[in-house]
Every structure is written in C-alpha cells, then in structure tokens.
Amino acid sequence: MDKLPENLKPARHAALDILRDYNFFAPPVDLNYICNWEWIEIYEFYFENSLSNISGYFDYKARKIYLNKNDDELNKIFCVAYILGNYILNKNSIEKYPEKYSIVMKKLWTQEYTDEISRSALCFARNLLVPKFMLDAYNELLDINDLWKIFGVSPLLIQQRITQEYEQ
C-alpha cells in the first residue's frame, strides 16, 4: 500500500525520473554528477558566526549551491538533494521568493515542514537518495548500520525511509 500523500507523489516521480535519466540503479546516488549535468556548481565555504545556522544557499540565477563547510558530510548531501528538489520542482517559487526558498537553515531533518514547497523538496530529496526500489534490494539483508553506509546518507534518513515504506 502506498502511504505517500497524493500531493507528494509528483515529487517522488520527479526523483525517480532523475535517477532513471542519469542511470542510477544502485546506491549511492552521486549528486555531484547530477549537478554537473544540470549545470549547477557546488561550493563549500565557512559561513560567518552570525550565519552558522545556515546549511546551504542556492543562487538560482548563477546556478550555484553554497554549502556550510562546517556541516558534516551527510548533512551536506541531504542539503544538496533538498536544493535540487526545490530547483526541479519549484523553480517559479524560488524565482518569486528567493529569500524564502534559496536558504536552507540547519534543522533536524526529522521536522516536517508545513508549507507545500518545502514538503515536496524534502520528499524529492528522500526519494532521490533512498528510493524504494533500491531500498527493496537491501532492506531484508542488512540492518540500518550497514544501509546508511551503502546509501551514503544518515542513519536517521534510512530509518525514516524504512518507516515510510514498510511500517504500517
């Protein structure tokens, strides 16, 4: 049974389309490769103390993602996937409200966002990094400690995806 709400299914389909288009059929998904083909550059730098609560920033016009160099690698990966989700799904909103949708604040990724745009980008990111068809191939064989290493994502994201896809 598909538990994903109808309004988020386009985000999942968009993530699956990207995986298919770039021939990703096994983990981990190389976001640098996808960004290169989408003509998006990724940079890391140290944010000033007053901006240390920012994980990333997307300069839509220049097609550049700026990541907080102080973040751990797994958070950077999810931040890039989230920004890609916003870019692919919500270009018009980013253009119209760049101050709202170009900055990715440090938050626990367990928080559920209430606005539709952020929820769709989160859904896209989760399904891009840990799509069900890849999770199906490993879920029965391995535990979370092995899965997060294979997928190159946080244990928390693996647990979220297992809960979303398999638990009632």
Biotite code that builds the C-alpha atoms (Angstrom):
import biotite.structure as struc

atoms = struc.array([
    struc.Atom([0.000, 0.000, 0.000], chain_id="A", res_id=1, res_name="MET", atom_name="CA", element="C"),
    struc.Atom([1.359, 3.409, -0.978], chain_id="A", res_id=2, res_name="ASP", atom_name="CA", element="C"),
    struc.Atom([1.262, 5.652, 2.093], chain_id="A", res_id=3, res_name="LYS", atom_name="CA", element="C"),
    struc.Atom([2.605, 8.751, 0.357], chain_id="A", res_id=4, res_name="LEU", atom_name="CA", element="C"),
    struc.Atom([0.021, 11.543, 0.206], chain_id="A", res_id=5, res_name="PRO", atom_name="CA", element="C"),
    struc.Atom([-1.239, 12.318, -3.295], chain_id="A", res_id=6, res_name="GLU", atom_name="CA", element="C"),
    struc.Atom([0.166, 15.852, -3.243], chain_id="A", res_id=7, res_name="ASN", atom_name="CA", element="C"),
    struc.Atom([3.726, 14.488, -2.742], chain_id="A", res_id=8, res_name="LEU", atom_name="CA", element="C"),
    struc.Atom([3.624, 11.808, -5.431], chain_id="A", res_id=9, res_name="LYS", atom_name="CA", element="C"),
    struc.Atom([4.848, 14.209, -8.167], chain_id="A", res_id=10, res_name="PRO", atom_name="CA", element="C"),
    struc.Atom([7.958, 14.865, -6.044], chain_id="A", res_id=11, res_name="ALA", atom_name="CA", element="C"),
    struc.Atom([8.673, 11.132, -5.779], chain_id="A", res_id=12, res_name="ARG", atom_name="CA", element="C"),
    struc.Atom([8.108, 10.676, -9.508], chain_id="A", res_id=13, res_name="HIS", atom_name="CA", element="C"),
    struc.Atom([10.459, 13.571, -10.289], chain_id="A", res_id=14, res_name="ALA", atom_name="CA", element="C"),
    struc.Atom([13.179, 11.975, -8.139], chain_id="A", res_id=15, res_name="ALA", atom_name="CA", element="C"),
    struc.Atom([12.689, 8.628, -9.878], chain_id="A", res_id=16, res_name="LEU", atom_name="CA", element="C"),
    struc.Atom([12.846, 10.352, -13.273], chain_id="A", res_id=17, res_name="ASP", atom_name="CA", element="C"),
    struc.Atom([16.193, 11.918, -12.355], chain_id="A", res_id=18, res_name="ILE", atom_name="CA", element="C"),
    struc.Atom([17.549, 8.541, -11.212], chain_id="A", res_id=19, res_name="LEU", atom_name="CA", element="C"),
    struc.Atom([16.423, 6.947, -14.462], chain_id="A", res_id=20, res_name="ARG", atom_name="CA", element="C"),
    struc.Atom([17.690, 9.810, -16.630], chain_id="A", res_id=21, res_name="ASP", atom_name="CA", element="C"),
    struc.Atom([21.144, 9.633, -15.054], chain_id="A", res_id=22, res_name="TYR", atom_name="CA", element="C"),
    struc.Atom([21.265, 5.828, -14.835], chain_id="A", res_id=23, res_name="ASN", atom_name="CA", element="C"),
    struc.Atom([21.344, 5.388, -11.069], chain_id="A", res_id=24, res_name="PHE", atom_name="CA", element="C"),
    struc.Atom([20.058, 1.922, -10.277], chain_id="A", res_id=25, res_name="PHE", atom_name="CA", element="C"),
    struc.Atom([22.133, 1.169, -7.166], chain_id="A", res_id=26, res_name="ALA", atom_name="CA", element="C"),
    struc.Atom([23.314, 3.263, -4.230], chain_id="A", res_id=27, res_name="PRO", atom_name="CA", element="C"),
    struc.Atom([24.904, 5.648, -3.581], chain_id="A", res_id=28, res_name="PRO", atom_name="CA", element="C"),
    struc.Atom([23.471, 8.399, -5.775], chain_id="A", res_id=29, res_name="VAL", atom_name="CA", element="C"),
    struc.Atom([26.212, 10.774, -6.936], chain_id="A", res_id=30, res_name="ASP", atom_name="CA", element="C"),
    struc.Atom([24.754, 14.254, -6.529], chain_id="A", res_id=31, res_name="LEU", atom_name="CA", element="C"),
    struc.Atom([27.880, 15.893, -7.941], chain_id="A", res_id=32, res_name="ASN", atom_name="CA", element="C"),
    struc.Atom([27.302, 14.006, -11.191], chain_id="A", res_id=33, res_name="TYR", atom_name="CA", element="C"),
    struc.Atom([23.658, 15.098, -11.347], chain_id="A", res_id=34, res_name="ILE", atom_name="CA", element="C"),
    struc.Atom([24.542, 18.706, -10.557], chain_id="A", res_id=35, res_name="CYS", atom_name="CA", element="C"),
    struc.Atom([27.218, 18.736, -13.258], chain_id="A", res_id=36, res_name="ASN", atom_name="CA", element="C"),
    struc.Atom([24.698, 17.592, -15.855], chain_id="A", res_id=37, res_name="TRP", atom_name="CA", element="C"),
    struc.Atom([22.162, 20.123, -14.597], chain_id="A", res_id=38, res_name="GLU", atom_name="CA", element="C"),
    struc.Atom([24.833, 22.846, -14.889], chain_id="A", res_id=39, res_name="TRP", atom_name="CA", element="C"),
    struc.Atom([24.782, 23.509, -11.158], chain_id="A", res_id=40, res_name="ILE", atom_name="CA", element="C"),
    struc.Atom([28.063, 24.143, -9.361], chain_id="A", res_id=41, res_name="GLU", atom_name="CA", element="C"),
    struc.Atom([28.642, 23.235, -5.713], chain_id="A", res_id=42, res_name="ILE", atom_name="CA", element="C"),
    struc.Atom([30.948, 25.226, -3.449], chain_id="A", res_id=43, res_name="TYR", atom_name="CA", element="C"),
    struc.Atom([31.795, 24.916, 0.208], chain_id="A", res_id=44, res_name="GLU", atom_name="CA", element="C"),
    struc.Atom([32.865, 27.743, 2.430], chain_id="A", res_id=45, res_name="PHE", atom_name="CA", element="C"),
    struc.Atom([32.793, 28.831, 6.052], chain_id="A", res_id=46, res_name="TYR", atom_name="CA", element="C"),
    struc.Atom([29.756, 30.852, 6.979], chain_id="A", res_id=47, res_name="PHE", atom_name="CA", element="C"),
    struc.Atom([30.329, 33.711, 9.436], chain_id="A", res_id=48, res_name="GLU", atom_name="CA", element="C"),
    struc.Atom([29.244, 33.081, 13.027], chain_id="A", res_id=49, res_name="ASN", atom_name="CA", element="C"),
    struc.Atom([26.046, 35.045, 12.530], chain_id="A", res_id=50, res_name="SER", atom_name="CA", element="C"),
    struc.Atom([25.189, 32.766, 9.597], chain_id="A", res_id=51, res_name="LEU", atom_name="CA", element="C"),
    struc.Atom([26.355, 29.486, 11.116], chain_id="A", res_id=52, res_name="SER", atom_name="CA", element="C"),
    struc.Atom([22.755, 28.214, 11.338], chain_id="A", res_id=53, res_name="ASN", atom_name="CA", element="C"),
    struc.Atom([22.588, 28.029, 7.528], chain_id="A", res_id=54, res_name="ILE", atom_name="CA", element="C"),
    struc.Atom([23.296, 24.667, 5.872], chain_id="A", res_id=55, res_name="SER", atom_name="CA", element="C"),
    struc.Atom([23.244, 25.929, 2.330], chain_id="A", res_id=56, res_name="GLY", atom_name="CA", element="C"),
    struc.Atom([22.257, 28.611, -0.099], chain_id="A", res_id=57, res_name="TYR", atom_name="CA", element="C"),
    struc.Atom([21.168, 28.301, -3.714], chain_id="A", res_id=58, res_name="PHE", atom_name="CA", element="C"),
    struc.Atom([21.904, 31.141, -6.100], chain_id="A", res_id=59, res_name="ASP", atom_name="CA", element="C"),
    struc.Atom([19.235, 30.324, -8.658], chain_id="A", res_id=60, res_name="TYR", atom_name="CA", element="C"),
    struc.Atom([20.370, 32.763, -11.332], chain_id="A", res_id=61, res_name="LYS", atom_name="CA", element="C"),
    struc.Atom([24.015, 31.717, -11.153], chain_id="A", res_id=62, res_name="ALA", atom_name="CA", element="C"),
    struc.Atom([23.068, 28.035, -10.631], chain_id="A", res_id=63, res_name="ARG", atom_name="CA", element="C"),
    struc.Atom([25.413, 27.683, -7.670], chain_id="A", res_id=64, res_name="LYS", atom_name="CA", element="C"),
    struc.Atom([24.944, 25.857, -4.387], chain_id="A", res_id=65, res_name="ILE", atom_name="CA", element="C"),
    struc.Atom([26.946, 27.121, -1.435], chain_id="A", res_id=66, res_name="TYR", atom_name="CA", element="C"),
    struc.Atom([27.318, 24.666, 1.452], chain_id="A", res_id=67, res_name="LEU", atom_name="CA", element="C"),
    struc.Atom([28.412, 25.342, 5.003], chain_id="A", res_id=68, res_name="ASN", atom_name="CA", element="C"),
    struc.Atom([31.862, 23.790, 5.245], chain_id="A", res_id=69, res_name="LYS", atom_name="CA", element="C"),
    struc.Atom([31.299, 23.202, 8.982], chain_id="A", res_id=70, res_name="ASN", atom_name="CA", element="C"),
    struc.Atom([28.382, 20.813, 8.388], chain_id="A", res_id=71, res_name="ASP", atom_name="CA", element="C"),
    struc.Atom([29.016, 17.099, 8.439], chain_id="A", res_id=72, res_name="ASP", atom_name="CA", element="C"),
    struc.Atom([29.197, 15.380, 5.067], chain_id="A", res_id=73, res_name="GLU", atom_name="CA", element="C"),
    struc.Atom([25.872, 13.566, 5.396], chain_id="A", res_id=74, res_name="LEU", atom_name="CA", element="C"),
    struc.Atom([24.036, 16.824, 6.083], chain_id="A", res_id=75, res_name="ASN", atom_name="CA", element="C"),
    struc.Atom([25.712, 18.412, 3.042], chain_id="A", res_id=76, res_name="LYS", atom_name="CA", element="C"),
    struc.Atom([24.485, 15.531, 0.883], chain_id="A", res_id=77, res_name="ILE", atom_name="CA", element="C"),
    struc.Atom([20.916, 15.941, 2.070], chain_id="A", res_id=78, res_name="PHE", atom_name="CA", element="C"),
    struc.Atom([21.111, 19.721, 1.687], chain_id="A", res_id=79, res_name="CYS", atom_name="CA", element="C"),
    struc.Atom([22.167, 19.342, -1.971], chain_id="A", res_id=80, res_name="VAL", atom_name="CA", element="C"),
    struc.Atom([19.353, 16.835, -2.617], chain_id="A", res_id=81, res_name="ALA", atom_name="CA", element="C"),
    struc.Atom([16.851, 19.197, -0.979], chain_id="A", res_id=82, res_name="TYR", atom_name="CA", element="C"),
    struc.Atom([18.070, 22.144, -3.066], chain_id="A", res_id=83, res_name="ILE", atom_name="CA", element="C"),
    struc.Atom([17.871, 20.010, -6.227], chain_id="A", res_id=84, res_name="LEU", atom_name="CA", element="C"),
    struc.Atom([14.309, 19.154, -5.269], chain_id="A", res_id=85, res_name="GLY", atom_name="CA", element="C"),
    struc.Atom([13.419, 22.811, -4.942], chain_id="A", res_id=86, res_name="ASN", atom_name="CA", element="C"),
    struc.Atom([15.180, 23.606, -8.203], chain_id="A", res_id=87, res_name="TYR", atom_name="CA", element="C"),
    struc.Atom([13.465, 20.856, -10.181], chain_id="A", res_id=88, res_name="ILE", atom_name="CA", element="C"),
    struc.Atom([10.014, 21.093, -8.611], chain_id="A", res_id=89, res_name="LEU", atom_name="CA", element="C"),
    struc.Atom([9.660, 24.700, -7.557], chain_id="A", res_id=90, res_name="ASN", atom_name="CA", element="C"),
    struc.Atom([11.599, 26.976, -9.917], chain_id="A", res_id=91, res_name="LYS", atom_name="CA", element="C"),
    struc.Atom([8.828, 29.560, -10.034], chain_id="A", res_id=92, res_name="ASN", atom_name="CA", element="C"),
    struc.Atom([8.645, 29.829, -6.246], chain_id="A", res_id=93, res_name="SER", atom_name="CA", element="C"),
    struc.Atom([12.415, 30.179, -5.961], chain_id="A", res_id=94, res_name="ILE", atom_name="CA", element="C"),
    struc.Atom([12.382, 32.973, -8.515], chain_id="A", res_id=95, res_name="GLU", atom_name="CA", element="C"),
    struc.Atom([9.436, 34.704, -6.858], chain_id="A", res_id=96, res_name="LYS", atom_name="CA", element="C"),
    struc.Atom([10.552, 34.270, -3.226], chain_id="A", res_id=97, res_name="TYR", atom_name="CA", element="C"),
    struc.Atom([14.322, 33.707, -3.248], chain_id="A", res_id=98, res_name="PRO", atom_name="CA", element="C"),
    struc.Atom([14.677, 34.920, 0.345], chain_id="A", res_id=99, res_name="GLU", atom_name="CA", element="C"),
    struc.Atom([12.356, 32.120, 1.490], chain_id="A", res_id=100, res_name="LYS", atom_name="CA", element="C"),
    struc.Atom([13.386, 29.198, -0.699], chain_id="A", res_id=101, res_name="TYR", atom_name="CA", element="C"),
    struc.Atom([17.051, 29.782, -1.536], chain_id="A", res_id=102, res_name="SER", atom_name="CA", element="C"),
    struc.Atom([18.346, 29.484, 2.016], chain_id="A", res_id=103, res_name="ILE", atom_name="CA", element="C"),
    struc.Atom([18.392, 26.113, 3.753], chain_id="A", res_id=104, res_name="VAL", atom_name="CA", element="C"),
    struc.Atom([18.528, 26.522, 7.502], chain_id="A", res_id=105, res_name="MET", atom_name="CA", element="C"),
    struc.Atom([20.069, 23.942, 9.804], chain_id="A", res_id=106, res_name="LYS", atom_name="CA", element="C"),
    struc.Atom([17.152, 21.972, 11.121], chain_id="A", res_id=107, res_name="LYS", atom_name="CA", element="C"),
    struc.Atom([16.715, 18.480, 12.223], chain_id="A", res_id=108, res_name="LEU", atom_name="CA", element="C"),
    struc.Atom([15.595, 16.786, 9.035], chain_id="A", res_id=109, res_name="TRP", atom_name="CA", element="C"),
    struc.Atom([13.033, 14.966, 11.140], chain_id="A", res_id=110, res_name="THR", atom_name="CA", element="C"),
    struc.Atom([10.970, 18.133, 11.331], chain_id="A", res_id=111, res_name="GLN", atom_name="CA", element="C"),
    struc.Atom([8.056, 18.144, 8.996], chain_id="A", res_id=112, res_name="GLU", atom_name="CA", element="C"),
    struc.Atom([7.525, 21.360, 7.147], chain_id="A", res_id=113, res_name="TYR", atom_name="CA", element="C"),
    struc.Atom([4.041, 22.734, 6.801], chain_id="A", res_id=114, res_name="THR", atom_name="CA", element="C"),
    struc.Atom([4.395, 24.558, 3.503], chain_id="A", res_id=115, res_name="ASP", atom_name="CA", element="C"),
    struc.Atom([3.849, 22.514, 0.367], chain_id="A", res_id=116, res_name="GLU", atom_name="CA", element="C"),
    struc.Atom([7.013, 23.680, -1.390], chain_id="A", res_id=117, res_name="ILE", atom_name="CA", element="C"),
    struc.Atom([9.352, 22.594, 1.402], chain_id="A", res_id=118, res_name="SER", atom_name="CA", element="C"),
    struc.Atom([7.484, 19.315, 1.866], chain_id="A", res_id=119, res_name="ARG", atom_name="CA", element="C"),
    struc.Atom([7.811, 18.495, -1.822], chain_id="A", res_id=120, res_name="SER", atom_name="CA", element="C"),
    struc.Atom([11.554, 19.265, -1.780], chain_id="A", res_id=121, res_name="ALA", atom_name="CA", element="C"),
    struc.Atom([12.004, 17.038, 1.280], chain_id="A", res_id=122, res_name="LEU", atom_name="CA", element="C"),
    struc.Atom([10.070, 14.226, -0.369], chain_id="A", res_id=123, res_name="CYS", atom_name="CA", element="C"),
    struc.Atom([12.155, 14.605, -3.517], chain_id="A", res_id=124, res_name="PHE", atom_name="CA", element="C"),
    struc.Atom([15.415, 14.512, -1.525], chain_id="A", res_id=125, res_name="ALA", atom_name="CA", element="C"),
    struc.Atom([14.415, 11.433, 0.444], chain_id="A", res_id=126, res_name="ARG", atom_name="CA", element="C"),
    struc.Atom([13.315, 9.567, -2.673], chain_id="A", res_id=127, res_name="ASN", atom_name="CA", element="C"),
    struc.Atom([16.348, 10.644, -4.683], chain_id="A", res_id=128, res_name="LEU", atom_name="CA", element="C"),
    struc.Atom([18.845, 9.465, -2.078], chain_id="A", res_id=129, res_name="LEU", atom_name="CA", element="C"),
    struc.Atom([16.962, 6.377, -0.857], chain_id="A", res_id=130, res_name="VAL", atom_name="CA", element="C"),
    struc.Atom([14.367, 5.328, -3.433], chain_id="A", res_id=131, res_name="PRO", atom_name="CA", element="C"),
    struc.Atom([12.186, 2.376, -2.541], chain_id="A", res_id=132, res_name="LYS", atom_name="CA", element="C"),
    struc.Atom([13.410, 0.204, -5.406], chain_id="A", res_id=133, res_name="PHE", atom_name="CA", element="C"),
    struc.Atom([16.994, 0.486, -4.112], chain_id="A", res_id=134, res_name="MET", atom_name="CA", element="C"),
    struc.Atom([15.924, 0.045, -0.509], chain_id="A", res_id=135, res_name="LEU", atom_name="CA", element="C"),
    struc.Atom([13.984, -3.097, -1.501], chain_id="A", res_id=136, res_name="ASP", atom_name="CA", element="C"),
    struc.Atom([17.205, -4.656, -2.789], chain_id="A", res_id=137, res_name="ALA", atom_name="CA", element="C"),
    struc.Atom([18.986, -4.297, 0.563], chain_id="A", res_id=138, res_name="TYR", atom_name="CA", element="C"),
    struc.Atom([16.401, -3.878, 3.309], chain_id="A", res_id=139, res_name="ASN", atom_name="CA", element="C"),
    struc.Atom([15.884, -7.559, 4.094], chain_id="A", res_id=140, res_name="GLU", atom_name="CA", element="C"),
    struc.Atom([19.591, -8.357, 4.026], chain_id="A", res_id=141, res_name="LEU", atom_name="CA", element="C"),
    struc.Atom([21.124, -5.571, 6.060], chain_id="A", res_id=142, res_name="LEU", atom_name="CA", element="C"),
    struc.Atom([20.474, -3.508, 9.152], chain_id="A", res_id=143, res_name="ASP", atom_name="CA", element="C"),
    struc.Atom([20.428, 0.276, 9.445], chain_id="A", res_id=144, res_name="ILE", atom_name="CA", element="C"),
    struc.Atom([24.119, 0.406, 10.356], chain_id="A", res_id=145, res_name="ASN", atom_name="CA", element="C"),
    struc.Atom([25.004, -1.161, 7.017], chain_id="A", res_id=146, res_name="ASP", atom_name="CA", element="C"),
    struc.Atom([22.318, 0.588, 4.966], chain_id="A", res_id=147, res_name="LEU", atom_name="CA", element="C"),
    struc.Atom([23.335, 4.163, 5.781], chain_id="A", res_id=148, res_name="TRP", atom_name="CA", element="C"),
    struc.Atom([26.908, 3.417, 4.735], chain_id="A", res_id=149, res_name="LYS", atom_name="CA", element="C"),
    struc.Atom([25.814, 1.839, 1.446], chain_id="A", res_id=150, res_name="ILE", atom_name="CA", element="C"),
    struc.Atom([23.451, 4.703, 0.603], chain_id="A", res_id=151, res_name="PHE", atom_name="CA", element="C"),
    struc.Atom([25.815, 7.411, 1.866], chain_id="A", res_id=152, res_name="GLY", atom_name="CA", element="C"),
    struc.Atom([23.134, 9.074, 3.976], chain_id="A", res_id=153, res_name="VAL", atom_name="CA", element="C"),
    struc.Atom([22.441, 9.465, 7.684], chain_id="A", res_id=154, res_name="SER", atom_name="CA", element="C"),
    struc.Atom([21.078, 6.580, 9.763], chain_id="A", res_id=155, res_name="PRO", atom_name="CA", element="C"),
    struc.Atom([18.141, 8.866, 10.558], chain_id="A", res_id=156, res_name="LEU", atom_name="CA", element="C"),
    struc.Atom([17.235, 9.152, 6.862], chain_id="A", res_id=157, res_name="LEU", atom_name="CA", element="C"),
    struc.Atom([17.439, 5.372, 6.425], chain_id="A", res_id=158, res_name="ILE", atom_name="CA", element="C"),
    struc.Atom([15.157, 4.895, 9.430], chain_id="A", res_id=159, res_name="GLN", atom_name="CA", element="C"),
    struc.Atom([12.704, 7.473, 8.050], chain_id="A", res_id=160, res_name="GLN", atom_name="CA", element="C"),
    struc.Atom([12.608, 5.749, 4.665], chain_id="A", res_id=161, res_name="ARG", atom_name="CA", element="C"),
    struc.Atom([12.124, 2.281, 6.198], chain_id="A", res_id=162, res_name="ILE", atom_name="CA", element="C"),
    struc.Atom([9.287, 3.635, 8.341], chain_id="A", res_id=163, res_name="THR", atom_name="CA", element="C"),
    struc.Atom([7.709, 5.417, 5.349], chain_id="A", res_id=164, res_name="GLN", atom_name="CA", element="C"),
    struc.Atom([7.881, 2.444, 3.046], chain_id="A", res_id=165, res_name="GLU", atom_name="CA", element="C"),
    struc.Atom([7.459, -0.666, 5.190], chain_id="A", res_id=166, res_name="TYR", atom_name="CA", element="C"),
    struc.Atom([5.917, 0.053, 8.556], chain_id="A", res_id=167, res_name="GLU", atom_name="CA", element="C"),
    struc.Atom([2.177, 0.351, 8.990], chain_id="A", res_id=168, res_name="GLN", atom_name="CA", element="C"),
])
